[in-house]
Amino acid sequence: MLAALVGALAVRTVVRNQDWINNLALYSAGVRAAPGSAKMHANLGSQYMDYGQAGLARAEFQDALDASASG
């Protein structure tokens, strides 16, 4: 039973490590995990701006504002 638990946690770690490749991947995963988080949407919007994706950034900033107003 302990080996199964350790194996499951190891798989989860490998999967989660993919989210830490770069900030864009990290904040994208954060938005998927917490879609109502204004902070995650704002951070993702900032990353889109860094990558020159102004349209996507604007949508994320709007989602951040919406989440902030509802929360």
SERO-341739 format. One record per residue: residue number from 1; residue in three letters; y, x, z of N, C-alpha, C in turn. Coordinates in nm, 4 decimals, always signed. Each point is the difference from the previous one (the first is absolute). Layout:
N
  resi  resn        ny        nx        nz       cay       cax       caz        cy        cx        cz
   NUM   ala         Y         X         Z         Y         X         Z         Y         X         Z
...
# end
This chain:
71
  resi  resn        ny        nx        nz       cay       cax       caz        cy        cx        cz
     1   met   -0.1186   +0.0832   +0.0000   +0.1186   -0.0832   +0.0000   +0.1259   +0.0883   +0.0000
     2   leu   -0.0029   +0.1062   +0.0774   +0.1144   +0.0917   +0.0051   +0.0227   +0.0659   -0.1361
     3   ala   -0.1081   +0.0368   -0.0663   +0.0124   +0.0628   -0.1322   +0.0621   -0.0972   -0.1002
     4   ala   -0.0363   -0.1263   +0.0081   +0.0570   -0.1007   -0.0897   +0.1494   -0.0159   +0.0260
     5   leu   +0.0393   +0.0000   +0.1258   +0.1407   -0.0112   +0.0358   +0.0788   +0.1214   -0.0497
     6   val   -0.0538   +0.1168   +0.0227   +0.0667   +0.1226   -0.0466   +0.0093   +0.0003   -0.1526
     7   gly   -0.1052   -0.0426   -0.0662   +0.0014   -0.0071   -0.1461   +0.1046   -0.0979   -0.0506
     8   ala   +0.0100   -0.1160   +0.0623   +0.0997   -0.0991   -0.0399   +0.1416   +0.0523   +0.0211
     9   leu   +0.0231   +0.0656   +0.1099   +0.1324   +0.0557   +0.0276   +0.0334   +0.1138   -0.0971
    10   ala   -0.0998   +0.0764   -0.0381   +0.0224   +0.1076   -0.0964   +0.0396   -0.0567   -0.1361
    11   val   -0.0668   -0.1055   -0.0413   +0.0342   -0.0643   -0.1274   +0.1413   -0.0550   +0.0068
    12   arg   +0.0347   -0.0636   +0.1094   +0.1355   -0.0554   +0.0162   +0.1048   +0.1118   -0.0054
    13   thr   -0.0304   +0.1126   +0.0577   +0.0932   +0.1132   -0.0023   +0.0208   +0.0507   -0.1419
    14   val   -0.1066   +0.0115   -0.0755   +0.0109   +0.0469   -0.1384   +0.0839   -0.0976   -0.0815
    15   val   -0.0235   -0.1285   +0.0173   +0.0767   -0.1012   -0.0727   +0.1470   +0.0053   +0.0400
    16   arg   +0.0279   +0.0082   +0.1273   +0.1386   +0.0024   +0.0485   +0.0725   +0.1272   -0.0431
    17   asn   -0.0715   +0.1098   -0.0140   +0.0632   +0.1250   -0.0435   +0.0636   -0.0132   -0.1371
    18   gln   -0.0515   -0.0886   -0.0835   +0.0585   -0.0225   -0.1319   +0.1422   -0.0542   +0.0110
    19   asp   +0.0300   -0.0713   +0.1086   +0.1345   -0.0543   +0.0206   +0.1023   +0.1084   +0.0311
    20   trp   -0.0468   +0.1176   +0.0399   +0.0905   +0.1068   +0.0417   +0.0248   +0.1026   -0.1103
    21   ile   -0.0340   -0.0323   -0.1235   +0.0211   +0.0929   -0.1119   +0.1482   +0.0314   -0.0151
    22   asn   +0.0827   -0.1024   +0.0053   +0.1452   +0.0162   -0.0071   +0.0655   -0.1213   +0.0659
    23   asn   +0.1301   +0.0027   +0.0137   +0.0693   -0.1086   +0.0684   -0.0092   -0.1319   -0.0750
    24   leu   -0.0017   +0.0050   -0.1326   -0.0125   -0.1225   -0.0777   -0.1330   -0.0691   +0.0298
    25   ala   -0.1073   +0.0761   +0.0024   -0.1312   -0.0558   +0.0325   -0.0032   -0.0514   +0.1438
    26   leu   +0.0602   +0.0743   +0.0905   +0.0006   -0.0384   +0.1411   +0.0736   -0.1318   +0.0211
    27   tyr   +0.1205   -0.0126   -0.0563   +0.0768   -0.1217   +0.0219   -0.0561   -0.1172   -0.0797
    28   ser   -0.0629   +0.0260   -0.1129   -0.0670   -0.1074   -0.0732   -0.1143   -0.0567   +0.0843
    29   ala   -0.0755   +0.0881   +0.0626   -0.1080   -0.0447   +0.0885   +0.0572   -0.0739   +0.1211
    30   gly   +0.1140   +0.0474   +0.0490   +0.0640   -0.0666   +0.1139   +0.0434   -0.1415   -0.0338
    31   val   +0.0521   -0.0211   -0.1208   +0.0404   -0.1340   -0.0428   -0.1225   -0.0892   -0.0153
    32   arg   -0.1095   +0.0548   -0.0516   -0.1235   -0.0794   -0.0119   -0.0532   -0.0383   +0.1376
    33   ala   +0.0089   +0.0923   +0.0950   -0.0518   -0.0254   +0.1340   +0.0900   -0.0924   +0.0810
    34   ala   +0.1319   +0.0093   -0.0216   +0.0967   -0.0801   +0.0768   +0.1055   -0.0552   -0.0958
    35   pro   -0.0364   -0.1020   -0.0786   +0.0931   -0.0502   -0.1014   +0.1279   -0.0608   +0.0564
    36   gly   +0.0023   -0.0318   +0.1259   +0.1193   -0.0566   +0.0616   +0.0904   +0.1024   +0.0666
    37   ser   -0.0296   +0.1281   -0.0198   +0.0762   +0.1061   +0.0648   +0.1206   +0.0407   -0.0846
    38   ala   +0.1184   -0.0270   +0.0512   +0.1228   +0.0391   -0.0690   +0.0074   +0.1515   -0.0143
    39   lys   -0.0437   +0.0712   +0.1020   +0.0057   +0.1463   -0.0024   -0.0883   +0.0571   -0.1112
    40   met   -0.1201   -0.0521   -0.0165   -0.0890   +0.0493   -0.1047   +0.0567   -0.0296   -0.1385
    41   his   +0.0555   -0.1195   -0.0188   +0.0600   -0.0334   -0.1295   +0.1203   +0.0904   -0.0295
    42   ala   +0.0827   +0.0248   +0.1001   +0.1163   +0.0864   -0.0196   -0.0433   +0.1426   -0.0323
    43   asn   -0.1004   +0.0500   +0.0699   -0.0497   +0.1348   -0.0277   -0.0598   +0.0089   -0.1404
    44   leu   -0.0740   -0.1024   -0.0397   -0.0570   -0.0004   -0.1339   +0.1111   -0.0072   -0.1042
    45   gly   +0.1025   -0.0800   +0.0261   +0.1139   -0.0062   -0.0900   +0.0672   +0.1352   -0.0161
    46   ser   +0.0133   +0.0726   +0.1084   +0.0590   +0.1346   -0.0064   -0.0849   +0.0941   -0.0844
    47   gln   -0.1303   -0.0118   +0.0124   -0.0879   +0.0843   -0.0806   +0.0113   -0.0357   -0.1479
    48   tyr   +0.0088   -0.1285   -0.0302   +0.0182   -0.0393   -0.1395   +0.1314   +0.0562   -0.0553
    49   met   +0.1045   +0.0000   +0.0809   +0.1269   +0.0591   -0.0441   -0.0184   +0.1491   -0.0294
    50   asp   -0.0727   +0.0686   +0.0864   -0.0258   +0.1429   -0.0219   -0.0752   +0.0254   -0.1302
    51   tyr   -0.0846   -0.0958   -0.0391   -0.0780   +0.0134   -0.1231   +0.0711   -0.0604   -0.1204
    52   gly   +0.1247   -0.0458   +0.0192   +0.0778   -0.0531   -0.1106   -0.0401   -0.1396   -0.0438
    53   gln   -0.0631   -0.0749   +0.0885   -0.0450   -0.1356   -0.0306   +0.0940   -0.1009   +0.0670
    54   ala   +0.1212   -0.0125   -0.0546   +0.1030   -0.0818   +0.0639   -0.0385   -0.1468   +0.0101
    55   gly   -0.0665   -0.0547   -0.1003   -0.0404   -0.1405   +0.0042   -0.0991   -0.0281   +0.1112
    56   leu   -0.0985   +0.0871   +0.0136   -0.0985   -0.0157   +0.1074   +0.0653   +0.0210   +0.1362
    57   ala   +0.0922   +0.0956   +0.0061   +0.0715   +0.0263   +0.1251   +0.0796   -0.1229   +0.0424
    58   arg   +0.0694   -0.0606   -0.0950   +0.0808   -0.1184   +0.0302   -0.0872   -0.1118   +0.0561
    59   ala   -0.1168   -0.0207   -0.0607   -0.0912   -0.1039   +0.0482   -0.0462   +0.0295   +0.1427
    60   glu   -0.0297   +0.1256   +0.0288   -0.0443   +0.0358   +0.1354   +0.1132   -0.0146   +0.1012
    61   phe   +0.1213   +0.0396   -0.0396   +0.1133   -0.0170   +0.0909   +0.0259   -0.1476   +0.0268
    62   gln   -0.0167   -0.0854   -0.1021   +0.0157   -0.1429   +0.0204   -0.1079   -0.0534   +0.0935
    63   asp   -0.1235   +0.0465   -0.0171   -0.1079   -0.0399   +0.0896   +0.0294   +0.0451   +0.1431
    64   ala   +0.0606   +0.1183   +0.0144   +0.0369   +0.0493   +0.1334   +0.1032   -0.0914   +0.0635
    65   leu   +0.0989   -0.0402   -0.0788   +0.1023   -0.0924   +0.0511   -0.0606   -0.1338   +0.0381
    66   asp   -0.0879   -0.0515   -0.0848   -0.0661   -0.1275   +0.0288   -0.0842   +0.0083   +0.1271
    67   ala   -0.0745   +0.1091   +0.0145   -0.0841   +0.0178   +0.1194   +0.0860   +0.0136   +0.1242
    68   ser   +0.1122   +0.0678   -0.0134   +0.0907   +0.0173   +0.1129   +0.0608   -0.1332   +0.0432
    69   ala   +0.0348   -0.0822   -0.0972   +0.0616   -0.1292   +0.0309   -0.0988   -0.0969   +0.0605
    70   ser   -0.1282   +0.0111   -0.0377   -0.1003   -0.0947   +0.0514   -0.0625   +0.0467   +0.1296
    71   gly   +0.0179   +0.1256   +0.0319   -0.0706   +0.0565   +0.1141   +0.0784   +0.0078   +0.1208
# end
